Amino acid sequence: MSLLRFLGTYFKPYLGRVGLALVAALAYAICSVLMLVVFQMVLSDVVQTDRSIQDLVGTGKSEETSEADDGDSGLPFDLDSFDLHGRLLAGYESLKQSFGVDEQSVVYFVPLLMILVVAFRSVTRFINGYLFQVIGLGATNDLRNHLYERLLHQSSSFYQKHHSGELLSRIGNDISVLQNAVSTRFVDLFQQLPTFVGIVWLLLSLNWQLSVIVFLIVPIIALPIVQFGKGMRKTSHKSQERLADLSNLVAEAVRGQRVVKAFGMEDFELERFKQANLRHLRVKLKAQLLAYASGPVIETLAVIGAGGFLVFAGRAVRSGELTASVLVTFLVAVLNLYDPIRKLNKVNLVLQEALAAAHRVREVVEAPNDVEDRDGARTLPQIREELRFHGVSFAYEQKDVLRNIDLVIPRGEVVAFVGFTGAGKSTLVNLLPRFFDPTGGRVEIDGMDLREVTLQSLRAQIGLVTQDTVLFNDTVRNNIAYGSKDPDQEKVEAAARAAYAHEFIAELEDGYDTEIGESGAKLSGGQRQRLAIARALFKDPPILILDEATSHLDSEAESLVQKALTNLMKGRTALVIAHRLSTVQRVDRILVMSDGKIVEQGKHEELLARGGIYKRLHDLQLQGGRDHDA
């Protein structure tokens, strides 16, 4: 999908407002041109700087235009069809005749006309500006929502390729750049572009020779504008990338602040941040150099053109070819032309930034999701019989992680997966909630391939407790009843009691209404883990995944968590990834994995008697080798 079509999908709901905003922008441009003509009327009819306007109009054209018609203008087209100035003067005369304006009342008529034109111009400017705010903020708000939705539904492999700082930058900074471009600079684009065209048309019809001198400078100005725009786009893209690097460093330091402090790496992390910040500064300074240099360059070129204009205009006035009112109106029109050029130049620079930001956002929005509902996916009934891994293989970036695994887990069985680091334990278990999909074979529940059922109905049957407990900056109650809009307090407390969490919750300042801080920072590790278990108990799923749920706890906390886990696993099918072998001795079956395969299975005593990998793992832990990943 092209970038234009991509952005167009988000602006489609606002097409009615876009149409009204464009009409208002056109009306604004027309009023801007009319203001210049009314200004000439002030000079000619009110102040009377030259003879009456009736003499200038003649057949609906100014004196200069009439004289050009008497002879050969030297132009390859008919001036009558191009004479905007003459037509506006003729319209003005018709208006005066309709209202019966004479030499005395014209002193009141022209100022009133000027007030009406300026007032209507102000109204159209307000309508145009506000509508583009509604369009820009609304469309980019929809885009941000869609981007976040896409992030939430992406598979785990996506997050292995994109770090958090990059994603935060795209959903925050990049969308903000787009908001500024659409809600602010699009106003200038659609106001100033027709205004520029209208003023240029008026200038040509006032005096085409003077206009040519003015316009000779335009191609000279256009070239640096284009070059500034290209440079701005490149530096903007680099700036956004450097900002993503900064966000990632901050996120890592905040998440790992204990490790940073424990290793005394504050200075090291500060130096990393300073270097990344310096790279960002250099790119931003280059962008600002381009932005600030564009104005002086264009102004200098404009002054050169003004010098040539003054030479020609001075000679024309001295020879009587120009009247005072036309010359002054022409000069005012030229000055009014500068503002659209200046604003359109800024539009160009901001649009280059916006295009770079839109490209980065589109990359994320259109990133393929390798785990999503298929067409015609069915709702998965609650498990009745078994889980089955049938010939399951998985490869990540051409590296085999799982190799042709066959495994049946009857309903209600508790199985534990053990093995050295990289054996494939977590990968195998993560196939069940479809964090990944197998690259070979299939995973089934009661004979139904999980790829044929909806993700929502599948994950509704699975509870997850991990070693890195994920809690939210919310109340204890809302963390236990995660996702429930109006949780039943009795059910919340029952889950907390079963998780051995009610006692410490009751001692908190506000009990179940206590805010626990980011990631549960106000709680101990054991308390956080018991809240996670309470959350799983509240969900009451028939299938559980326990991913090294006690590996980070001390003995006292582990004892309480083990009791909570025992309550949690009652009557459920449970898949346990274990670090400490002492935690799996009472499970129904232990599965030993090595090199992506299940190489041993059985109960604790049976596996010890075989003298295989499990025995080696057991002996290493007895010898104090608890740092090995089991």
C-alpha positions in Angstrom: 0.0 0.0 0.0 1.3 3.4 -0.9 2.0 6.0 1.8 -0.9 8.2 0.5 -3.4 5.4 0.5 -2.2 4.3 3.9 -2.8 7.7 5.4 -6.0 8.1 3.4 -7.7 5.3 5.3 -7.5 7.3 8.5 -8.8 10.5 6.9 -11.8 8.8 5.1 -14.2 9.3 8.1 -13.4 13.0 8.0 -14.0 13.6 4.3 -17.1 15.8 5.0 -15.1 18.1 7.2 -12.2 18.1 4.7 -14.6 19.3 2.0 -15.9 22.1 4.2 -12.4 23.0 5.3 -11.3 23.3 1.6 -14.3 25.5 0.8 -13.4 27.7 3.7 -9.7 27.8 2.5 -10.8 28.8 -1.0 -13.1 31.5 0.5 -10.2 32.8 2.6 -8.0 33.0 -0.6 -10.7 34.9 -2.5 -11.1 37.3 0.4 -7.3 37.9 0.5 -7.4 38.9 -3.2 -10.5 41.0 -2.7 -8.8 42.9 0.2 -6.1 44.0 -2.2 -8.6 45.3 -4.7 -10.6 47.0 -2.0 -7.3 48.6 -0.9 -7.0 50.1 -4.4 -10.6 51.4 -4.1 -9.6 53.1 -0.8 -6.7 54.9 -2.6 -8.6 55.6 -5.8 -12.2 56.5 -4.6 -11.8 57.5 -0.9 -8.3 59.1 -0.8 -8.4 59.9 -4.5 -4.8 59.4 -5.2 -5.6 59.4 -8.9 -8.6 59.9 -11.2 -11.9 58.3 -10.6 -12.2 54.5 -10.9 -14.8 54.9 -13.6 -12.0 56.3 -15.8 -9.8 53.3 -15.0 -12.5 50.7 -15.7 -13.7 51.8 -19.1 -14.9 48.5 -20.5 -14.1 46.7 -17.3 -10.3 47.0 -17.5 -7.6 49.3 -16.0 -5.9 51.9 -18.1 -2.8 49.8 -18.4 -4.7 46.9 -19.7 -6.7 49.1 -22.2 -3.5 50.6 -23.5 -2.0 47.1 -24.0 -5.1 46.2 -26.0 -4.7 49.1 -28.3 -1.4 47.8 -29.6 0.4 44.5 -29.7 1.1 43.3 -26.2 3.7 40.9 -27.4 2.0 38.1 -25.4 0.9 34.8 -27.0 -2.5 34.9 -25.3 -5.5 37.2 -25.0 -5.3 39.5 -22.0 -9.1 39.9 -21.8 -9.5 36.3 -20.7 -6.8 36.7 -18.1 -7.6 40.1 -16.7 -8.7 39.3 -13.1 -8.0 42.9 -12.0 -10.3 44.4 -14.7 -13.1 41.9 -13.9 -13.0 42.7 -10.2 -13.1 46.4 -10.9 -16.1 45.9 -13.2 -17.7 43.9 -10.4 -17.0 46.7 -8.0 -18.6 49.3 -10.3 -21.7 47.0 -10.8 -22.0 46.7 -7.0 -21.9 50.5 -6.6 -24.6 51.0 -9.2 -26.8 48.4 -7.5 -26.6 50.2 -4.2 -26.8 53.7 -5.8 -23.4 54.8 -4.5 -22.4 58.3 -5.6 -19.3 60.4 -5.1 -20.4 61.4 -1.6 -21.5 58.0 -0.3 -18.5 56.1 -1.7 -16.6 57.4 1.3 -18.8 55.2 3.5 -19.4 52.4 1.0 -15.7 51.4 0.5 -14.8 51.3 4.2 -17.9 49.2 4.9 -17.0 46.9 2.0 -13.5 46.6 3.5 -14.9 45.7 6.9 -17.2 43.0 5.4 -14.4 41.4 3.4 -12.0 41.4 6.3 -14.7 40.0 8.7 -15.6 37.2 6.3 -12.0 36.4 5.7 -11.5 36.1 9.5 -14.5 33.8 9.8 -13.3 31.5 7.0 -9.8 31.5 8.5 -11.3 30.3 11.9 -13.5 27.7 10.2 -10.6 26.4 8.1 -8.1 26.4 11.0 -10.5 24.7 13.5 -11.7 22.1 11.0 -8.1 21.1 10.2 -7.5 20.7 14.0 -10.5 18.4 14.2 -9.3 16.5 11.1 -5.7 16.3 12.1 -6.1 15.4 15.7 -9.0 13.0 15.0 -7.3 11.1 12.2 -3.9 10.8 14.0 -5.7 9.8 17.2 -7.3 7.0 15.2 -3.9 6.1 13.7 -2.4 6.0 17.2 -5.2 3.7 18.4 -4.7 1.4 15.4 -1.0 1.4 15.9 -1.4 0.4 19.6 -3.9 -2.3 18.6 -1.4 -3.7 16.1 1.3 -3.8 18.8 -1.0 -5.5 21.2 -1.8 -8.3 18.8 1.7 -8.9 17.4 3.3 -12.2 18.1 6.3 -12.6 20.4 8.7 -12.9 17.4 7.8 -9.3 16.5 9.0 -8.0 19.9 12.3 -9.9 19.4 13.0 -7.8 16.3 11.8 -4.4 17.7 13.1 -3.0 21.0 10.7 -1.1 23.3 12.4 2.4 22.8 11.8 2.2 19.1 8.1 1.3 19.5 7.6 4.0 22.1 9.1 6.6 19.8 6.8 5.6 16.9 3.6 5.6 19.0 4.6 8.8 20.7 7.0 11.1 18.8 6.2 10.0 15.2 2.4 10.3 15.7 2.9 13.8 17.3 4.9 14.9 14.2 2.0 13.8 12.0 -0.5 15.6 14.2 1.5 18.8 13.9 1.8 18.5 10.2 -1.9 17.8 9.6 -3.6 19.9 12.2 -1.3 23.0 11.8 0.6 23.0 8.6 -2.1 21.6 6.4 -4.0 24.8 7.3 -1.2 26.8 5.8 -1.1 24.5 2.7 -4.7 24.8 1.8 -5.0 28.5 2.8 -1.8 29.8 1.4 -1.6 27.9 -1.8 -4.8 29.3 -3.4 -4.0 32.7 -1.9 -0.6 32.5 -3.6 -2.2 31.6 -6.9 -4.8 34.4 -6.5 -2.3 37.1 -5.8 0.0 35.9 -8.6 -3.0 36.1 -11.0 -3.9 39.6 -9.7 -0.3 40.8 -10.1 -0.2 39.6 -13.7 -3.4 41.4 -14.5 -2.2 44.6 -12.8 1.0 44.7 -14.8 2.5 41.7 -16.4 5.9 43.3 -17.1 6.4 44.1 -13.4 5.1 40.7 -12.5 7.7 39.0 -14.7 10.5 40.8 -12.9 9.0 39.6 -9.6 8.6 36.1 -10.8 12.1 35.7 -12.2 13.2 35.2 -8.6 10.8 32.3 -8.0 12.8 29.5 -9.8 15.9 30.8 -8.0 14.0 30.5 -4.7 12.5 27.1 -5.6 15.8 25.3 -6.0 17.0 25.9 -2.4 13.5 25.1 -1.1 13.7 21.7 -2.7 17.2 21.1 -1.5 16.3 22.2 2.1 13.3 19.9 2.0 15.4 16.9 1.0 18.0 17.6 3.6 15.3 18.1 6.3 13.7 14.8 5.4 16.9 12.9 5.8 17.9 14.6 9.1 14.3 14.2 10.5 14.5 10.4 9.9 17.8 10.2 11.6 16.6 12.4 14.4 13.7 10.1 15.1 15.9 7.0 15.0 18.3 8.7 17.5 15.3 9.6 19.8 14.3 5.9 19.7 17.8 5.0 20.8 17.5 7.4 23.7 14.1 6.0 24.7 15.4 2.5 24.7 18.4 3.4 26.9 16.2 5.1 29.4 13.7 2.2 29.4 16.5 -0.3 30.0 18.1 1.7 32.8 14.7 2.1 34.5 13.8 -1.6 34.2 17.3 -2.7 35.3 18.0 0.0 37.9 18.8 -2.5 40.6 21.4 -4.2 38.4 22.8 -0.8 37.5 23.2 0.2 41.2 24.4 -3.3 42.2 27.3 -3.2 39.7 28.0 0.5 40.3 27.3 1.3 36.6 25.6 4.6 37.1 28.5 6.5 35.4 28.7 3.9 32.6 25.0 4.2 31.9 25.3 8.0 32.1 28.1 7.9 29.6 26.1 5.7 27.2 23.2 8.1 27.5 25.4 11.2 26.9 26.9 9.6 23.8 23.4 8.7 22.4 22.1 12.2 23.4 25.1 13.8 21.6 24.3 11.9 18.4 20.7 13.0 18.7 21.9 16.6 19.3 24.1 16.6 16.3 21.2 15.4 14.0 18.8 17.9 15.6 21.3 20.8 15.1 21.7 19.9 11.5 18.0 19.9 11.1 17.7 23.3 12.8 20.6 24.6 10.6 18.6 23.7 7.5 15.4 25.1 9.0 16.9 28.4 10.0 19.1 28.8 6.9 16.1 28.4 4.5 14.5 31.7 5.6 17.6 34.0 5.2 18.4 32.5 1.8 14.9 33.0 0.5 14.8 36.6 1.9 18.1 37.5 0.3 17.0 36.3 -3.0 13.7 38.1 -2.6 15.6 41.4 -2.0 17.6 40.9 -5.2 14.3 40.6 -7.1 12.9 43.7 -5.3 15.9 45.7 -6.5 15.1 44.9 -10.1 11.4 45.6 -9.6 12.1 49.1 -8.2 14.2 50.1 -11.2 11.4 49.1 -13.6 8.6 50.5 -11.5 10.4 53.9 -11.0 10.8 54.3 -14.8 7.2 53.3 -15.4 5.8 55.9 -12.9 8.1 58.6 -14.3 6.8 57.9 -17.8 3.2 57.9 -16.8 2.6 54.2 -17.6 1.5 53.5 -14.0 -1.0 55.3 -11.7 -0.3 55.7 -8.0 -3.2 53.5 -6.9 -2.1 50.6 -9.2 1.5 50.8 -8.2 0.8 50.9 -4.5 -1.7 48.1 -4.8 0.9 46.1 -6.8 3.5 46.7 -4.0 1.1 45.7 -1.3 0.2 42.5 -3.3 3.9 41.7 -3.6 4.4 42.1 0.1 1.3 39.9 0.7 2.9 37.3 -1.6 5.8 36.9 0.8 3.6 35.5 3.6 2.2 32.6 1.6 5.7 31.8 0.3 7.2 31.8 3.8 4.4 29.6 5.2 4.5 27.2 2.2 8.2 26.9 2.7 7.6 25.9 6.4 4.9 23.5 5.1 7.4 21.9 2.9 9.9 21.4 5.7 7.3 20.0 8.1 5.8 17.8 5.5 9.2 16.2 4.9 9.4 15.4 8.6 5.8 14.1 8.5 6.5 11.8 5.6 9.5 10.3 7.4 7.3 9.8 10.5 4.4 8.3 8.5 6.8 5.9 6.8 8.1 4.7 10.1 4.5 4.3 11.5 3.4 2.4 8.4 6.2 0.0 8.9 4.8 -1.1 12.2 1.1 -1.0 11.3 1.7 -3.1 8.2 4.2 -5.4 9.8 2.9 -8.9 9.1 1.5 -10.8 12.1 2.5 -14.4 11.9 0.0 -15.4 14.7 -3.6 -14.3 14.1 -7.1 -15.8 13.6 -7.6 -17.6 10.4 -10.7 -17.0 8.3 -13.5 -19.2 9.7 -11.7 -19.9 13.0 -13.9 -21.6 15.5 -14.5 -21.1 19.2 -12.5 -23.7 21.3 -14.7 -25.7 23.7 -13.3 -26.2 27.2 -10.7 -29.0 27.3 -12.2 -32.5 28.0 -9.5 -35.0 27.1 -5.9 -34.0 26.3 -3.3 -31.7 24.9 -1.2 -33.1 22.1 2.0 -32.0 20.4 2.1 -33.9 17.1 5.4 -33.9 15.2 6.1 -30.3 16.4 9.1 -28.5 15.1 10.1 -24.8 15.4 12.9 -22.8 13.9 13.8 -19.2 14.5 15.9 -17.4 11.9 16.8 -20.7 10.3 17.9 -22.1 13.7 16.2 -25.3 14.8 14.8 -24.9 18.3 12.4 -27.8 18.5 12.7 -31.1 16.5 9.7 -33.3 15.7 8.2 -33.5 19.2 5.3 -35.9 20.0 3.7 -35.5 23.4 0.3 -36.2 24.9 -0.8 -34.5 28.2 -4.1 -35.9 29.5 -6.5 -33.5 31.1 -5.6 -32.8 34.8 -2.0 -34.0 34.5 0.8 -31.8 35.9 4.0 -32.1 33.8 7.3 -30.4 34.4 9.9 -29.5 31.7 13.5 -29.4 32.8 16.8 -29.2 30.9 19.9 -27.0 30.3 19.6 -23.5 28.9 18.6 -23.5 25.2 17.0 -26.9 25.4 13.7 -25.6 24.1 11.5 -25.7 27.2 10.0 -22.3 27.1 9.6 -22.4 23.3 7.6 -25.6 23.5 5.3 -24.3 26.2 4.8 -21.0 24.4 3.3 -22.8 21.4 0.3 -23.7 23.6 -1.1 -20.1 23.9 0.2 -19.4 20.4 2.8 -16.8 21.3 4.5 -18.5 18.3 3.2 -21.1 15.8 5.1 -24.2 15.0 7.0 -24.3 11.8 6.3 -28.0 11.5 3.6 -30.3 12.9 0.6 -29.0 15.0 -0.5 -28.5 18.6 -4.0 -29.8 19.4 -6.6 -29.6 22.2 -9.1 -32.5 22.0 -8.0 -33.1 18.4 -8.5 -29.4 17.3 -5.5 -27.7 15.7 -5.0 -24.5 17.7 -4.5 -22.6 14.4 -8.1 -23.4 13.5 -9.6 -21.8 16.7 -9.9 -18.2 17.8 -7.0 -16.8 19.9 -9.5 -15.3 22.3 -11.2 -18.6 23.1 -7.9 -20.4 23.3 -6.2 -17.9 25.7 -9.3 -17.7 27.8 -8.6 -21.3 28.9 -4.9 -20.7 29.8 -3.5 -19.1 32.9 0.1 -17.9 33.0 2.5 -17.3 35.9 6.1 -16.3 35.0 9.3 -15.7 36.8 9.2 -12.1 35.8 6.0 -11.1 37.4 4.0 -8.6 35.4 1.8 -6.3 37.4 0.2 -3.0 36.5 0.2 0.4 38.2 -3.2 0.0 39.6 -5.0 -1.2 42.7 -4.5 -4.7 44.2 -8.1 -5.5 43.3 -7.7 -4.5 39.6 -4.5 -6.5 39.3 -6.1 -9.7 40.6 -9.3 -9.2 38.6 -7.3 -8.0 35.5 -9.6 -7.1 32.7 -12.8 -7.4 34.7 -14.8 -4.1 34.7 -16.8 -4.8 37.9 -15.1 -7.5 39.8 -16.9 -9.4 42.6 -15.1 -8.6 45.8 -15.8 -12.0 47.3 -14.3 -13.8 44.3 -11.3 -11.5 44.5 -10.8 -12.2 48.2 -11.2 -16.0 47.6 -8.5 -15.9 44.9 -6.2 -13.9 47.2 -6.8 -16.3 50.1 -6.0 -19.3 48.0 -2.8 -17.6 46.8 -1.9 -16.8 50.5 -2.0 -13.1 49.6 -5.0 -11.9 51.7 -3.0 -11.5 54.9 -0.4 -9.1 53.5 -3.1 -7.3 51.4 -5.1 -6.6 54.5 -2.1 -5.0 56.1 -1.7 -2.5 53.2 -2.7 1.1 53.8 -5.9 0.9 51.6 -6.2 -2.9 51.5 -7.5 -4.1 48.1 -7.7 -0.4 46.9 -4.0 0.1 47.4 -2.1 1.4 44.4 1.0 -1.0 44.0 3.1 1.2 41.8 4.8 0.5 38.5 5.3 -3.2 38.1 4.3 -3.7 41.8 7.3 -1.7 43.0 5.7 -1.3 46.5 5.6 -5.0 47.0 8.2 -7.7 47.7 9.1 -10.4 45.2 7.1 -13.0 47.0 4.1 -10.7 47.3 4.1 -9.8 43.7 4.3 -13.5 42.7 1.4 -14.4 45.0 -0.7 -11.6 43.4 0.1 -13.1 40.0 -1.1 -16.5 41.3 -4.2 -14.9 42.7 -4.8 -13.3 39.2 -4.6 -16.8 37.6 -6.9 -18.2 40.3 -9.4 -15.4 39.7 -9.4 -16.3 35.9 -10.0 -19.9 36.8 -8.5 -21.4 33.6 -8.5 -25.2 33.0 -4.9 -25.0 31.7 -1.9 -23.5 33.5 1.6 -22.5 32.4 4.1 -21.9 35.2 7.3 -20.6 33.9 10.0 -20.8 36.6 7.5 -19.2 39.0 9.8 -19.5 42.1 13.2 -19.1 40.6 13.8 -15.5 42.0 12.4 -16.1 45.6 14.1 -16.7 48.9 13.2 -19.8 50.9 10.5 -18.2 53.0 8.8 -16.6 50.0 9.2 -19.8 48.0 7.4 -21.8 50.7 4.3 -19.6 50.6 4.4 -19.4 46.8 4.6 -23.2 46.5 1.5 -23.6 48.7 -0.3 -21.1 46.5 0.8 -22.9 43.4 -0.4 -26.2 44.9 -3.9 -24.6 45.3 -3.6 -23.2 41.8 -2.8 -26.5 40.1 -5.6 -28.5 41.8 -7.8 -30.0 39.1 -6.0 -28.3 36.2 -3.8 -29.3 33.4 -0.4 -27.7 34.3 2.8 -27.3 32.3 5.6 -26.3 34.7 9.0 -25.0 33.6 11.2 -25.5 36.6 14.6 -24.1 37.6 14.8 -25.8 41.0 14.3 -29.5 40.7 13.0 -29.6 44.3 9.9 -27.9 43.0 9.0 -30.7 40.5 9.5 -33.9 42.6 5.7 -34.2 43.2 4.5 -33.6 39.7 2.8 -36.4 37.7 5.5 -36.5 35.1 8.9 -34.9 34.4 10.0 -34.3 30.8 13.7 -33.7 30.2 14.6 -31.7 27.1 17.9 -31.5 25.3 18.7 -29.9 21.9 15.0 -29.4 21.1 13.9 -32.9 21.9 12.3 -34.8 24.8 15.1 -37.2 25.8 13.8 -38.5 29.1 10.5 -38.7 30.9 9.2 -40.2 34.1 9.0 -39.5 37.9 11.8 -38.0 40.0 13.0 -41.4 41.4 12.8 -43.1 38.0 14.9 -40.5 36.3 17.5 -40.4 39.0 17.9 -44.2 38.7 18.5 -43.9 34.9 21.6 -41.8 35.5 20.9 -39.6 32.5 20.6 -35.8 32.0 18.2 -35.4 34.9 20.7 -37.1 37.2 23.4 -34.7 36.1 21.1 -31.7 36.7 20.2 -33.0 40.1 23.8 -33.6 41.1 24.9 -30.1 39.9 22.2 -28.5 42.1 23.3 -30.7 45.1 26.8 -29.5 44.5 25.7 -25.9 44.7 25.4 -25.3 41.0 22.1 -23.5 41.3 23.1 -20.9 38.8 22.6 -23.4 36.0 19.3 -23.1 34.2 17.3 -26.3 34.9 
